[in-house]
C-alpha cells in the first residue's frame, strides 16, 4: 500500500468513513514527508493569552452523536467543524473553501466507500483560524467532498499539540498545554497507543482476545469491527439494516453480538457491534463517541499516550415524573442516605428543584466527592439528607 493511500485513509476517516484510492501525488515514503509539504503538522498556533495554560472551546452535539465546535476562518467566516480524533489532518468542505475564496492546490484523487468515482482532494492555506481561546496563523487544511451534515472537521493536527479534555456534561472542550493538565483523582487512566496519528483503545473480548480499536469521535456509533477480524476469530456476522455514510457514499454493514467487552475494570454485557470492510490494517475496528458519552468526560494526552476517563458524579437514583424517585440503586449514595422510592427532591443545596431534569443539570455541575444536601418531600414530611457523590463508570 502506498504512503499516500495510508495518508488519505487517515485524513479522511471519520467513523469508518473511507477506503480511499488516491493517485496523482508521487512516491513519498511516509506521512512525515507530507507533513513537510505542509510546513508542519497544521499551522502556527498559540493561545490568545501567552501566559495561559489552557483554552476553552464550547461544544455542541448533533443528532448523529457528533461533536461540533465553532470556528472562525480568516477572521470572517464562521463555521461549525466536527471534532474528529479519527482524522490525521483538518479539512473543509468545498463549499466553505469557495466562500472563503482562498487558493487551493490539487493534492490527489480520493475514492471512498459507495462510489467508484474518484474525488479531487486539495490542500489550502488559511491566514487565520480561531477557536475559543486559540488562534492559528498560516493554518494548512485539506478540502474534499464530505457528507453534507457538517462543514469540515478538526483532526490530529489541531488536537495533538495539547492535552484535550472534553466535558460532555458541560458541553465544553478545554485544551491544556502539555505539563499543565492534572486529571481528577477519580479518573480512570488508560494507555492510549497511536496507530500512525490515530489514538487506539485496546479492549478485551473474552474468548476472542484483544481488539485494537481506533478512537474515533467522528464515528457516530459505539462499536465497529472490521470484517477480517470478525472472520479470523470465528464471530458470527448477521445482516443489519444499519447504513453507514462515508466520504464516498454509503455501506450496508453487518452486525455481531459480543457477550462481553472489558475496558480495564469496566465490563459491558451483550454488546452490539457493527461490521464493515477493513478500513485500515493498523487496527481491528473503531470505538465511537457514544461509548465515551457514558462518562462525564474524557481527556486525550497525545504526548504521553494516555487517556483519562472522567466518571460522572453518581447519586444512585432513577427519577420518574417530576423529581420523584423511581428507583434506588442498592448500596449507592442515595441508598446509604436512606432515600426511598416515592421521595420527591424539592431542593438541592438550597436551590428549588421542580423537575428531574433540574436535578440532573444541577448534579452535572458537581464533582465526584462533592457533599450535597437534598430536601425530600416524603408524604407530609420534609426530610433533609446529606450525602457524598461517588464516581460512576456505568
C-alpha positions in Angstrom: 0.0 0.0 0.0 1.4 3.4 -1.0 2.2 6.0 1.7 -0.3 8.3 0.0 -3.0 5.7 0.3 -2.3 5.4 4.0 -2.2 9.1 4.4 -5.6 9.5 2.6 -7.1 6.9 4.8 -6.0 8.7 7.9 -7.1 12.2 6.9 -10.5 11.1 5.6 -11.5 8.7 8.3 -14.5 9.9 10.3 -16.3 6.9 11.6 -15.1 4.1 9.4 -15.7 6.6 6.7 -13.4 5.8 3.8 -11.3 3.4 1.9 -9.6 5.8 -0.5 -7.7 5.0 -3.6 -5.5 8.0 -4.2 -3.4 8.9 -7.3 -1.5 11.9 -8.6 0.9 12.7 -5.9 4.1 10.8 -6.4 6.0 8.3 -4.3 6.5 9.8 -0.8 7.9 7.4 1.8 5.6 8.2 4.7 3.1 10.7 6.2 6.0 12.8 7.6 7.0 13.6 4.1 3.6 15.1 3.5 3.9 16.9 6.8 7.0 18.5 5.4 5.0 19.6 2.4 2.6 21.3 4.7 5.4 23.0 6.6 4.5 21.4 9.9 1.6 19.4 11.4 -1.0 22.1 10.8 -0.1 25.7 11.4 1.5 28.1 13.8 -1.0 28.1 16.7 -0.9 29.8 20.0 -3.1 30.7 23.0 -4.6 34.1 22.8 -3.1 34.8 26.2 0.5 33.6 26.0 0.7 33.2 29.8 -2.4 30.9 29.9 -2.1 27.2 30.4 -5.5 26.3 28.9 -8.1 27.5 26.4 -11.8 26.6 26.5 -13.9 25.9 23.4 -17.7 25.3 23.6 -19.0 22.1 22.0 -22.4 21.3 20.6 -23.8 17.8 19.7 -25.7 16.9 16.6 -28.5 14.4 16.3 -25.9 12.0 14.8 -23.9 12.0 18.1 -21.1 14.1 16.6 -19.3 17.0 18.3 -19.2 20.4 16.6 -17.1 23.4 17.6 -17.5 27.0 16.4 -14.5 28.2 14.4 -13.9 31.5 12.6 -11.8 31.3 9.4 -9.7 34.2 8.1 -11.3 36.5 10.6 -14.8 36.5 9.0 -16.2 33.1 8.1 -18.0 31.4 11.0 -18.3 27.6 10.6 -19.2 24.6 12.7 -16.4 21.9 12.4 -16.7 18.4 13.6 -14.2 17.3 16.3 -12.7 14.1 14.9 -9.9 12.1 16.7 -10.0 9.7 13.7 -8.5 12.1 11.2 -4.9 13.0 10.9 -5.5 16.4 9.3 -8.2 19.0 9.5 -10.4 19.5 6.4 -13.0 21.8 5.0 -16.0 21.1 2.7 -15.5 22.6 -0.8 -18.5 25.0 -0.3 -16.6 26.6 2.6 -13.4 27.0 0.6 -15.4 28.6 -2.2 -17.0 31.1 0.2 -13.5 32.0 1.6 -12.1 32.4 -1.9 -8.7 31.0 -0.9 -6.4 29.4 -3.4 -6.3 25.6 -3.5 -3.8 23.2 -4.9 -4.7 19.7 -6.1 -3.1 17.1 -3.9 -4.6 13.9 -5.4 -7.8 12.0 -6.0 -9.8 10.2 -3.4 -12.3 7.4 -3.9 -14.5 6.4 -1.0 -16.9 3.7 0.1 -20.0 3.5 -2.0 -18.6 5.0 -5.2 -16.1 4.1 -7.9 -15.6 7.8 -9.0 -12.5 9.5 -7.7 -13.0 12.8 -5.9 -10.5 15.6 -6.0 -8.5 16.3 -2.9 -7.0 19.8 -2.4 -4.7 21.5 0.1 -5.4 25.1 1.2 -3.8 27.6 3.5 -5.7 29.9 5.8 -4.3 33.1 7.1 -6.1 32.7 10.4 -8.1 30.1 12.3 -9.8 31.0 15.6 -11.4 28.5 18.0 -12.3 29.6 21.5 -9.1 30.8 23.2 -6.9 29.6 20.3 -5.5 31.4 17.3 -3.7 29.6 14.5 -1.8 31.5 11.8 -0.9 30.1 8.3 -3.0 27.1 9.0 -3.0 24.2 6.4 -6.1 22.2 5.8 -7.4 19.7 3.2 -10.6 20.1 1.1 -12.6 17.3 -0.4 -16.2 16.2 -0.8 -17.8 15.1 2.6 -21.2 14.3 4.0 -23.4 17.4 3.9 -24.3 17.5 7.6 -21.2 19.3 8.6 -18.7 21.9 7.1 -15.4 20.2 7.9 -13.5 18.6 10.8 -10.6 19.2 13.1 -8.2 16.3 13.5 -4.9 15.3 14.9 -3.0 18.3 13.6 -5.3 20.5 15.7 -5.6 18.3 18.8 -2.1 16.8 19.3 -0.2 19.9 20.5 -2.4 19.9 23.6 -4.0 17.7 26.2 -7.6 17.7 25.1 -10.3 17.4 27.7 -14.0 17.0 26.6 -16.6 17.6 29.3 -19.8 16.1 27.9 -22.0 17.3 30.8 -20.8 20.9 30.5 -20.5 20.8 26.7 -17.0 22.2 26.7 -13.6 21.2 25.3 -10.5 22.5 27.1 -7.1 22.4 25.5 -4.2 22.4 28.0 -0.5 23.0 27.4 1.5 19.8 27.9 2.6 19.5 31.5 -0.2 21.7 32.9 -3.0 19.1 32.9 -3.9 17.2 36.1 -6.7 14.7 35.7 -9.3 14.4 38.5 -8.3 11.9 41.2 -11.4 9.8 40.3 -10.4 9.5 36.6 -9.5 6.1 35.2 -6.1 6.2 33.4 -5.7 4.0 30.3 -2.8 3.5 27.9 -3.5 5.2 24.5 -1.1 4.0 21.8 -1.1 5.7 18.5 -1.5 3.9 15.2 0.1 6.4 12.9 -1.6 9.6 14.2 -4.8 7.8 15.4 -5.3 7.1 19.1 -6.1 3.4 19.9 -8.1 1.8 22.7 -7.3 -1.9 23.5 -10.4 -3.8 24.6 -10.6 -7.4 25.9 -13.3 -9.6 24.3 -13.3 -12.7 26.4 -13.0 -15.8 24.3 -11.7 -13.8 21.4 -8.7 -11.7 22.7 -7.6 -8.1 22.5 -9.1 -5.9 19.8 -7.2 -2.7 18.9 -9.8 -0.1 18.2 -9.2 3.3 16.8 -10.7 6.0 19.0 -12.9 7.9 16.6 -15.1 10.7 17.8 -16.2 11.2 14.2 -17.8 7.7 14.2 -21.4 8.2 15.2 -21.9 4.7 16.6 -20.4 2.9 19.6 -18.5 -0.2 18.4 -17.4 -1.3 14.9 -15.3 -4.3 13.9 -13.7 -4.9 10.6 -14.7 -8.0 8.7 -11.3 -9.7 8.6 -11.1 -9.5 12.5 -14.7 -11.0 12.7 -13.8 -13.9 10.4 -10.4 -14.5 11.9 -12.0 -15.1 15.3 -15.0 -17.1 14.1 -17.6 -14.5 15.2 -21.0 -14.9 13.6 -21.9 -11.9 11.5 -25.6 -11.3 10.7 -27.3 -8.9 8.3 -28.1 -5.4 9.5 -30.3 -2.6 8.3 -27.8 0.0 9.5 -26.4 2.1 6.7 -23.1 3.9 7.4 -22.4 7.1 5.5 -18.8 7.9 4.5 -16.7 10.0 2.2 -17.7 8.2 -1.0 -21.2 7.2 -0.2 -22.9 4.6 1.9 -22.3 1.0 3.0 -24.7 -1.5 4.4 -22.7 -3.4 7.0 -23.4 -6.4 9.2 -23.5 -6.8 13.0 -22.3 -9.2 15.7 -23.3 -9.6 19.4 -20.4 -9.8 21.8 -21.4 -11.5 25.1 -18.9 -9.3 27.0 -16.4 -6.5 26.4 -13.9 -5.3 29.0 -12.3 -1.9 29.1 -9.9 -2.0 32.0 -12.2 -2.9 35.0 -15.3 -1.7 33.1 -17.3 -4.7 32.0 -20.1 -4.4 29.3 -22.5 -7.2 28.6 -24.3 -8.1 25.3 -22.5 -5.5 23.2 -23.8 -4.9 19.7 -21.1 -4.1 17.2 -21.3 -3.2 13.6 -19.3 -4.9 10.9 -17.8 -3.3 7.8 -14.9 -3.9 5.4 -11.4 -3.3 6.6 -10.6 0.5 6.6 -7.1 0.1 7.9 -4.7 -2.8 8.7 -3.4 -0.8 11.7 -6.3 -1.6 13.9 -9.3 -4.0 14.2 -12.2 -1.6 14.3 -13.5 1.6 15.9 -14.8 2.8 19.2 -17.0 5.8 18.6 -18.2 8.8 20.6 -21.3 7.1 22.1 -19.0 4.9 24.3 -17.5 8.0 25.8 -20.8 9.7 26.5 -21.4 7.3 29.4 -18.8 9.3 31.3 -18.7 12.9 32.4 -15.8 13.4 30.1 -12.6 12.2 28.6 -9.1 13.6 28.2 -6.5 12.6 25.5 -2.8 13.2 26.1 -1.2 12.5 22.8 2.4 13.2 24.0 2.2 10.8 27.0 -0.1 8.4 25.1 -2.6 8.3 28.0 -6.4 8.6 28.1 -8.4 9.6 31.2 -12.0 8.6 31.6 -13.7 11.0 33.9 -16.6 9.5 35.8 -20.0 11.1 36.2 -21.0 12.1 39.8 -23.3 9.3 40.9 -26.3 9.9 43.1 -27.7 6.3 42.7 -31.3 7.0 41.9 -33.6 7.0 38.8 -36.3 9.6 38.5 -39.9 9.3 37.3 -42.3 12.1 36.7 -41.3 15.4 38.2 -38.4 14.9 40.6 -39.9 11.8 42.2 -37.5 8.9 42.9 -38.5 5.9 40.9 -35.6 3.6 41.8 -32.8 3.5 44.4 -29.6 1.6 43.4 -28.6 -0.9 46.2 -25.6 0.3 48.2 -25.4 3.6 46.3 -25.1 7.0 47.9 -28.8 7.5 48.0 -29.4 4.1 49.5 -26.9 4.7 52.3 -28.6 8.1 52.9 -32.0 6.3 53.4 -33.6 7.9 50.4 -36.7 5.9 49.4 -38.7 5.2 46.3 -41.5 7.8 46.1 -39.5 10.6 47.7 -39.6 13.9 45.8 -36.5 16.1 45.6 -37.6 19.6 46.3 -34.3 21.4 46.9 -30.6 20.6 46.1 -28.0 22.7 48.0 -30.7 25.3 48.7 -31.9 25.6 45.1 -35.5 24.7 44.2 -35.9 21.6 42.1 -39.1 21.3 40.0 -38.2 18.5 37.6 -35.9 15.5 37.4 -34.0 17.4 34.6 -33.3 20.2 37.0 -31.8 17.8 39.5 -29.7 16.1 36.7 -28.5 19.5 35.5 -27.5 20.6 39.0 -25.6 17.3 39.6 -23.8 17.8 36.2 -22.1 20.8 37.7 -20.9 18.9 40.8 -17.6 17.0 41.1 -17.1 13.4 42.3 -16.7 13.6 46.0 -18.8 16.7 46.4 -21.1 16.7 49.5 -24.6 17.8 48.7 -27.8 18.4 50.7 -31.2 17.4 49.5 -34.6 18.3 50.8 -37.1 15.5 50.2 -40.8 15.5 50.3 -41.9 12.2 51.9 -45.6 12.2 52.4 -46.4 15.3 54.5 -42.8 15.4 55.9 -39.8 17.3 54.6 -36.7 15.2 55.1 -33.2 16.7 54.8 -30.4 14.4 53.8 -26.7 14.9 53.2 -24.6 12.6 51.0 -21.4 12.4 49.0 -21.5 11.9 45.2 -19.5 8.8 44.1 -17.9 8.1 40.7 -19.8 6.1 38.1 -18.3 4.4 35.1 -21.6 2.9 34.1 
